[in-house]
Amino acid sequence: MKATYHKYILNFKQPSGTSRGVLKTKETWFIILKANGKKGIGECGILRGLSADDRPDYEDVLKWTCSNIHLGLDILMEELKQFPSIQFGLEMALKSLNSRNPFELFPSDFSLGRSSIPINGLIWMGTKAFMKSQIEEKIRSGFRCIKMKIGAIDFETEYELLQSIRQDFSANDIELRVDANGAFNKNEALEKLKRLSDLELHSIEQPIKSGQQQEMARLCEDSPLPIALDEELIGIFDVTNKAKLIQTIKPQYIILKPSFVGGWQGSQEWIDLSENQNIGWWITSALESNVGLNAIAQWTYTLSNSLPQGLGTGGLFTNNIVSPLHVENGTLQYDKNKVWHFNLG
């Protein structure tokens, strides 16, 4: 088996605002495996400034992984524990190599185009007018669940935006999720959560910065609005520490980005731990190309989770890998009549 890696820069169609700044490009890496006339493709979806494996030696570790591909998945996954995005790229590439079709990793009604995955419509941060236009476009496009990133403009303006949606659409019409990306000060967070709960929101992601487990535990206990952990899970590699975090904070939900938590294997550990504590969960992509999004979506479909998933990021880039994935009526779908265009390696 021969393994190589390739860097690929994804360009956003329009600058996308988060609480950590504005994104214009997104770096990603592909692992290509070749054996017995077959090819396997995996994506290592690192997000600089956020991924636990955003380290200076990242490319060196990718190179080492490809040079030591003969060690096999189990050994490599253990060796790469602190590089969750490379773990996922490796898992994906080997699954791809061993599949009849390198892009059909988990054959199902989804990959056959017979079924779809409900997803949330993502609203990026920006001016009030920009965010309002995105919301209107998502509702017109048939989304029943909208996720709005908050924390970039002042809270009152964001509250008014959410209030204006609720004036037109009840909680039965549109499910509203918000993602604070840790933007709230711990001393004012509970008051803001109480106000937001008046708008019948589904949940809020990461109201305060990660790493404040006792404060987050208190919020999860006292908040009238369900709290979902996201960034809090990043960098927790050991299953014992994962269990400790879940038991300490007791969130209402956890959100899993396979590229951030060690791929399918790492995600499944979190799912098992959360279900043992009656904690809900859903899966989210992390700005991967369509290669990574496809791998996440096909796996997610097999889990039979009825909540809308966070898998609507495929249309953000001007130079994404052309694929059969497309979004329609608030769902992610796979069109078997369309073909993949992947030209690297």
Kinemage of the C-alpha trace (Angstrom):
@kinemage 1
@onewidth
@group {chain A} dominant
@subgroup {mainchain}
@vectorlist {calphas} color= white
{ca met a 1} P 0.000 0.000 0.000
{ca lys a 2} L 1.265 3.485 -0.882
{ca ala a 3} L 0.144 6.577 1.034
{ca thr a 4} L 0.577 10.223 0.056
{ca tyr a 5} L -0.842 13.513 1.341
{ca his a 6} L -1.851 16.753 -0.366
{ca lys a 7} L -2.690 20.217 0.941
{ca tyr a 8} L -5.788 21.957 -0.448
{ca ile a 9} L -7.013 25.503 0.251
{ca leu a 10} L -10.777 26.040 0.154
{ca asn a 11} L -11.939 29.568 -0.690
{ca phe a 12} L -15.119 30.930 0.917
{ca lys a 13} L -17.692 32.399 -1.470
{ca gln a 14} L -17.996 35.297 0.952
{ca pro a 15} L -16.058 36.028 4.147
{ca ser a 16} L -17.744 34.131 6.982
{ca gly a 17} L -17.865 35.703 10.430
{ca thr a 18} L -17.345 33.822 13.673
{ca ser a 19} L -16.629 35.042 17.212
{ca arg a 20} L -12.981 34.207 16.481
{ca gly a 21} L -12.767 36.409 13.403
{ca val a 22} L -13.656 36.369 9.715
{ca leu a 23} L -12.767 33.328 7.597
{ca lys a 24} L -11.778 33.788 3.936
{ca thr a 25} L -9.949 30.518 3.312
{ca lys a 26} L -9.900 27.081 4.922
{ca glu a 27} L -6.880 24.787 4.820
{ca thr a 28} L -7.468 21.051 4.515
{ca trp a 29} L -5.322 17.981 3.750
{ca phe a 30} L -6.089 14.791 1.840
{ca ile a 31} L -4.583 11.355 2.441
{ca ile a 32} L -4.541 9.210 -0.710
{ca leu a 33} L -4.044 5.443 -0.411
{ca lys a 34} L -3.290 3.155 -3.359
{ca ala a 35} L -3.237 -0.637 -3.288
{ca asn a 36} L -4.072 -3.406 -5.755
{ca gly a 37} L -5.309 -0.936 -8.365
{ca lys a 38} L -7.718 0.720 -5.934
{ca lys a 39} L -7.681 4.180 -4.378
{ca gly a 40} L -8.819 5.425 -0.984
{ca ile a 41} L -9.370 9.087 -0.109
{ca gly a 42} L -9.493 10.646 3.355
{ca glu a 43} L -9.680 14.251 4.511
{ca cys a 44} L -7.857 15.692 7.509
{ca gly a 45} L -10.049 18.692 8.283
{ca ile a 46} L -7.982 20.946 10.527
{ca leu a 47} L -9.325 24.354 11.563
{ca arg a 48} L -6.456 26.651 12.501
{ca gly a 49} L -6.915 28.407 15.818
{ca leu a 50} L -9.480 25.890 17.060
{ca ser a 51} L -8.439 22.281 16.359
{ca ala a 52} L -6.523 20.537 19.153
{ca asp a 53} L -3.958 19.446 16.558
{ca asp a 54} L -3.205 22.937 15.264
{ca arg a 55} L 0.502 22.433 15.897
{ca pro a 56} L 3.717 23.366 14.028
{ca asp a 57} L 4.524 19.681 13.480
{ca tyr a 58} L 1.171 18.898 11.813
{ca glu a 59} L 2.582 18.265 8.336
{ca asp a 60} L 5.485 16.267 9.798
{ca val a 61} L 2.982 13.980 11.546
{ca leu a 62} L 0.996 13.606 8.311
{ca lys a 63} L 4.204 12.639 6.535
{ca trp a 64} L 5.062 10.141 9.282
{ca thr a 65} L 1.547 8.650 9.058
{ca cys a 66} L 1.900 8.052 5.324
{ca ser a 67} L 5.377 6.560 5.773
{ca asn a 68} L 4.092 4.184 8.454
{ca ile a 69} L 0.795 3.185 6.880
{ca his a 70} L 1.947 -0.455 7.111
{ca leu a 71} L 1.449 -0.348 10.912
{ca gly a 72} L -2.310 -0.654 10.448
{ca leu a 73} L -5.288 1.327 11.716
{ca asp a 74} L -5.304 0.252 15.373
{ca ile a 75} L -1.672 1.133 16.057
{ca leu a 76} L -1.815 4.355 14.056
{ca met a 77} L -5.008 5.529 15.772
{ca glu a 78} L -3.294 5.106 19.138
{ca glu a 79} L -0.114 6.866 17.959
{ca leu a 80} L -2.178 9.750 16.528
{ca lys a 81} L -4.315 10.303 19.616
{ca gln a 82} L -3.334 13.979 19.834
{ca phe a 83} L -4.072 14.509 16.122
{ca pro a 84} L -7.847 13.880 15.832
{ca ser a 85} L -8.162 15.300 12.307
{ca ile a 86} L -5.415 12.975 11.034
{ca gln a 87} L -7.086 10.072 12.844
{ca phe a 88} L -10.281 10.850 10.939
{ca gly a 89} L -8.514 11.276 7.599
{ca leu a 90} L -6.829 7.900 8.105
{ca glu a 91} L -10.068 6.148 9.124
{ca met a 92} L -11.791 7.647 6.103
{ca ala a 93} L -9.028 6.754 3.629
{ca leu a 94} L -8.875 3.115 4.746
{ca lys a 95} L -12.682 2.787 4.683
{ca ser a 96} L -12.653 4.346 1.209
{ca leu a 97} L -9.925 1.964 -0.015
{ca asn a 98} L -11.836 -1.068 1.234
{ca ser a 99} L -15.185 0.009 -0.234
{ca arg a 100} L -16.501 -0.975 -3.661
{ca asn a 101} L -16.863 2.710 -4.452
{ca pro a 102} L -14.274 5.048 -2.833
{ca phe a 103} L -17.027 7.568 -2.026
{ca glu a 104} L -19.701 5.139 -0.824
{ca leu a 105} L -18.367 4.383 2.633
{ca phe a 106} L -21.592 3.357 4.377
{ca pro a 107} L -24.090 2.038 1.812
{ca ser a 108} L -27.612 3.008 2.863
{ca asp a 109} L -30.807 4.592 1.598
{ca phe a 110} L -28.993 7.933 1.976
{ca ser a 111} L -26.035 6.995 -0.249
{ca leu a 112} L -28.467 5.428 -2.728
{ca gly a 113} L -30.398 8.693 -2.968
{ca arg a 114} L -33.598 7.294 -1.450
{ca ser a 115} L -33.495 9.143 1.852
{ca ser a 116} L -32.190 12.451 3.232
{ca ile a 117} L -30.785 13.920 6.443
{ca pro a 118} L -32.557 16.903 8.077
{ca ile a 119} L -30.023 19.669 8.764
{ca asn a 120} L -29.961 23.103 10.342
{ca gly a 121} L -29.555 26.210 8.214
{ca leu a 122} L -26.448 28.074 9.379
{ca ile a 123} L -26.589 31.861 9.857
{ca trp a 124} L -23.160 33.493 9.869
{ca met a 125} L -22.269 36.508 11.969
{ca gly a 126} L -22.326 39.951 10.417
{ca thr a 127} L -24.406 43.099 10.350
{ca lys a 128} L -28.047 42.936 11.373
{ca ala a 129} L -29.147 43.357 7.737
{ca phe a 130} L -26.794 40.591 6.558
{ca met a 131} L -27.945 38.163 9.217
{ca lys a 132} L -31.611 38.981 8.586
{ca ser a 133} L -31.193 38.344 4.843
{ca gln a 134} L -29.609 34.954 5.570
{ca ile a 135} L -32.481 34.017 7.879
{ca glu a 136} L -35.084 34.953 5.254
{ca glu a 137} L -33.211 32.976 2.588
{ca lys a 138} L -33.024 29.851 4.787
{ca ile a 139} L -36.734 29.985 5.580
{ca arg a 140} L -37.554 30.445 1.870
{ca ser a 141} L -35.343 27.430 1.100
{ca gly a 142} L -37.462 25.193 3.316
{ca phe a 143} L -35.354 24.958 6.473
{ca arg a 144} L -37.319 24.056 9.611
{ca cys a 145} L -34.271 24.419 11.880
{ca ile a 146} L -32.008 27.470 11.923
{ca lys a 147} L -28.741 27.848 13.794
{ca met a 148} L -27.575 31.405 14.373
{ca lys a 149} L -24.058 32.285 15.485
{ca ile a 150} L -24.169 35.032 18.080
{ca gly a 151} L -21.557 37.042 19.950
{ca ala a 152} L -20.133 39.214 17.166
{ca ile a 153} L -22.498 42.174 17.405
{ca asp a 154} L -24.138 43.409 20.581
{ca phe a 155} L -26.492 41.065 22.426
{ca glu a 156} L -29.529 43.355 22.210
{ca thr a 157} L -29.326 43.486 18.398
{ca glu a 158} L -28.985 39.701 18.189
{ca tyr a 159} L -31.876 39.281 20.630
{ca glu a 160} L -34.063 41.530 18.463
{ca leu a 161} L -33.217 39.431 15.395
{ca leu a 162} L -34.246 36.240 17.159
{ca gln a 163} L -37.353 37.975 18.514
{ca ser a 164} L -38.343 39.056 15.004
{ca ile a 165} L -38.159 35.429 13.802
{ca arg a 166} L -40.367 34.315 16.695
{ca gln a 167} L -42.927 37.016 15.885
{ca asp a 168} L -43.390 35.452 12.450
{ca phe a 169} L -42.699 31.787 13.218
{ca ser a 170} L -43.625 29.828 16.337
{ca ala a 171} L -41.420 27.137 17.863
{ca asn a 172} L -43.609 24.593 16.032
{ca asp a 173} L -42.825 26.277 12.709
{ca ile a 174} L -39.083 26.919 13.090
{ca glu a 175} L -36.620 25.372 15.540
{ca leu a 176} L -34.034 27.959 16.595
{ca arg a 177} L -30.569 27.073 17.846
{ca val a 178} L -27.906 29.606 18.778
{ca asp a 179} L -24.144 29.160 18.983
{ca ala a 180} L -22.317 31.592 21.242
{ca asn a 181} L -18.843 30.091 20.629
{ca gly a 182} L -17.988 30.976 24.243
{ca ala a 183} L -18.816 34.674 23.798
{ca phe a 184} L -20.686 35.253 27.087
{ca asn a 185} L -18.974 36.420 30.255
{ca lys a 186} L -19.541 33.815 32.970
{ca asn a 187} L -20.981 36.467 35.326
{ca glu a 188} L -23.717 37.549 32.909
{ca ala a 189} L -24.334 34.265 31.080
{ca leu a 190} L -27.232 32.996 33.207
{ca glu a 191} L -29.181 36.243 32.832
{ca lys a 192} L -28.754 36.122 29.052
{ca leu a 193} L -29.822 32.468 28.978
{ca lys a 194} L -32.985 33.336 30.918
{ca arg a 195} L -33.846 36.051 28.399
{ca leu a 196} L -33.119 33.798 25.426
{ca ser a 197} L -35.317 31.050 26.884
{ca asp a 198} L -38.311 33.396 26.525
{ca leu a 199} L -37.903 32.971 22.753
{ca glu a 200} L -38.439 29.191 22.965
{ca leu a 201} L -35.035 28.339 21.537
{ca his a 202} L -34.060 24.699 21.136
{ca ser a 203} L -30.606 25.127 22.698
{ca ile a 204} L -27.481 27.242 22.966
{ca glu a 205} L -23.995 25.990 22.109
{ca gln a 206} L -21.070 26.817 24.339
{ca pro a 207} L -22.386 29.961 26.116
{ca ile a 208} L -19.072 30.513 27.939
{ca lys a 209} L -15.497 29.695 26.943
{ca ser a 210} L -14.401 26.082 27.320
{ca gly a 211} L -12.179 25.014 30.205
{ca gln a 212} L -14.462 26.360 32.960
{ca gln a 213} L -16.034 23.059 33.929
{ca gln a 214} L -17.474 24.069 37.312
{ca glu a 215} L -19.000 27.276 35.915
{ca met a 216} L -20.409 25.362 32.939
{ca ala a 217} L -21.821 22.701 35.276
{ca arg a 218} L -23.622 25.392 37.283
{ca leu a 219} L -25.019 26.920 34.104
{ca cys a 220} L -26.287 23.549 32.848
{ca glu a 221} L -27.991 22.979 36.198
{ca asp a 222} L -29.576 26.438 36.485
{ca ser a 223} L -30.268 27.429 32.873
{ca pro a 224} L -33.880 27.311 31.641
{ca leu a 225} L -32.416 26.966 28.140
{ca pro a 226} L -30.780 23.622 27.188
{ca ile a 227} L -27.000 23.892 26.781
{ca ala a 228} L -24.950 22.006 24.197
{ca leu a 229} L -21.196 21.489 24.593
{ca asp a 230} L -19.041 21.944 21.505
{ca glu a 231} L -15.559 23.455 22.002
{ca glu a 232} L -15.594 21.919 25.502
{ca leu a 233} L -14.943 18.505 23.925
{ca ile a 234} L -11.855 19.586 21.965
{ca gly a 235} L -8.559 18.222 23.266
{ca ile a 236} L -10.119 15.569 25.535
{ca phe a 237} L -8.493 12.412 24.160
{ca asp a 238} L -8.742 9.843 26.956
{ca val a 239} L -12.054 8.037 27.486
{ca thr a 240} L -11.703 8.386 31.275
{ca asn a 241} L -11.408 12.167 30.942
{ca lys a 242} L -14.349 12.193 28.529
{ca ala a 243} L -16.493 10.381 31.090
{ca lys a 244} L -15.341 12.752 33.849
{ca leu a 245} L -16.282 15.824 31.768
{ca ile a 246} L -19.751 14.441 30.971
{ca gln a 247} L -20.399 13.526 34.613
{ca thr a 248} L -19.084 16.855 35.934
{ca ile a 249} L -20.920 19.225 33.578
{ca lys a 250} L -24.049 17.148 32.840
{ca pro a 251} L -25.004 19.125 29.702
{ca gln a 252} L -28.335 18.697 27.959
{ca tyr a 253} L -26.577 18.004 24.615
{ca ile a 254} L -23.131 17.464 23.133
{ca ile a 255} L -22.169 18.332 19.567
{ca leu a 256} L -19.669 16.147 17.762
{ca lys a 257} L -17.328 17.231 14.998
{ca pro a 258} L -15.502 14.032 13.931
{ca ser a 259} L -12.489 16.027 12.668
{ca phe a 260} L -12.106 17.525 16.161
{ca val a 261} L -12.709 14.445 18.319
{ca gly a 262} L -10.914 11.590 16.557
{ca gly a 263} L -13.190 10.591 13.715
{ca trp a 264} L -15.916 7.980 13.880
{ca gln a 265} L -14.147 6.094 16.656
{ca gly a 266} L -13.706 9.144 18.897
{ca ser a 267} L -17.246 10.339 18.182
{ca gln a 268} L -18.718 6.954 19.078
{ca glu a 269} L -16.965 7.067 22.456
{ca trp a 270} L -18.658 10.399 23.210
{ca ile a 271} L -22.031 9.105 21.973
{ca asp a 272} L -21.868 6.020 24.190
{ca leu a 273} L -20.917 8.099 27.244
{ca ser a 274} L -23.647 10.678 26.644
{ca glu a 275} L -26.380 8.119 26.026
{ca asn a 276} L -25.458 6.393 29.293
{ca gln a 277} L -26.251 9.711 31.008
{ca asn a 278} L -29.418 10.416 28.942
{ca ile a 279} L -27.682 13.335 27.220
{ca gly a 280} L -28.708 14.194 23.657
{ca trp a 281} L -26.262 14.712 20.789
{ca trp a 282} L -25.957 15.592 17.142
{ca ile a 283} L -23.204 15.596 14.531
{ca thr a 284} L -21.695 18.654 12.860
{ca ser a 285} L -19.193 19.081 10.059
{ca ala a 286} L -16.221 21.386 10.639
{ca leu a 287} L -15.890 23.190 7.289
{ca glu a 288} L -14.457 20.151 5.523
{ca ser a 289} L -14.659 19.836 1.747
{ca asn a 290} L -17.376 17.622 0.306
{ca val a 291} L -15.061 14.622 0.774
{ca gly a 292} L -15.119 14.937 4.550
{ca leu a 293} L -18.748 16.081 4.610
{ca asn a 294} L -19.742 12.977 2.642
{ca ala a 295} L -17.928 10.675 5.078
{ca ile a 296} L -19.561 12.364 8.069
{ca ala a 297} L -23.027 12.383 6.490
{ca gln a 298} L -23.019 8.741 5.409
{ca trp a 299} L -21.916 7.630 8.885
{ca thr a 300} L -24.392 9.961 10.601
{ca tyr a 301} L -27.282 8.500 8.618
{ca thr a 302} L -26.510 5.028 10.015
{ca leu a 303} L -26.948 6.356 13.584
{ca ser a 304} L -30.689 7.064 13.071
{ca asn a 305} L -30.646 10.310 15.062
{ca ser a 306} L -33.868 12.207 14.354
{ca leu a 307} L -32.532 15.664 15.325
{ca pro a 308} L -31.468 18.052 12.547
{ca gln a 309} L -27.721 17.642 12.043
{ca gly a 310} L -25.120 20.328 11.340
{ca leu a 311} L -24.164 19.171 7.861
{ca gly a 312} L -25.010 22.149 5.648
{ca thr a 313} L -21.511 23.534 5.017
{ca gly a 314} L -20.855 22.054 1.566
{ca gly a 315} L -22.034 25.108 -0.363
{ca leu a 316} L -19.725 27.623 1.314
{ca phe a 317} L -16.727 27.341 -1.019
{ca thr a 318} L -16.004 28.430 -4.591
{ca asn a 319} L -13.624 25.503 -5.222
{ca asn a 320} L -15.206 22.646 -3.303
{ca ile a 321} L -14.800 19.104 -4.641
{ca val a 322} L -17.703 18.538 -7.058
{ca ser a 323} L -19.923 15.831 -5.586
{ca pro a 324} L -23.442 14.342 -5.582
{ca leu a 325} L -24.200 16.053 -2.248
{ca his a 326} L -26.746 18.857 -2.332
{ca val a 327} L -29.106 20.661 0.027
{ca glu a 328} L -32.835 20.765 -0.691
{ca asn a 329} L -35.805 21.708 1.524
{ca gly a 330} L -33.651 21.835 4.639
{ca thr a 331} L -32.158 18.388 4.083
{ca leu a 332} L -28.844 17.011 2.840
{ca gln a 333} L -29.318 14.667 -0.104
{ca tyr a 334} L -27.141 12.439 -2.298
{ca asp a 335} L -27.907 12.429 -6.014
{ca lys a 336} L -26.793 9.091 -7.501
{ca asn a 337} L -27.017 10.581 -10.997
{ca lys a 338} L -24.157 13.007 -10.273
{ca val a 339} L -20.485 12.049 -10.169
{ca trp a 340} L -17.497 12.994 -8.062
{ca his a 341} L -14.695 15.110 -9.553
{ca phe a 342} L -11.612 14.475 -7.445
{ca asn a 343} L -8.344 15.104 -9.267
{ca leu a 344} L -5.675 15.050 -6.558
{ca gly a 345} L -3.257 12.118 -6.376
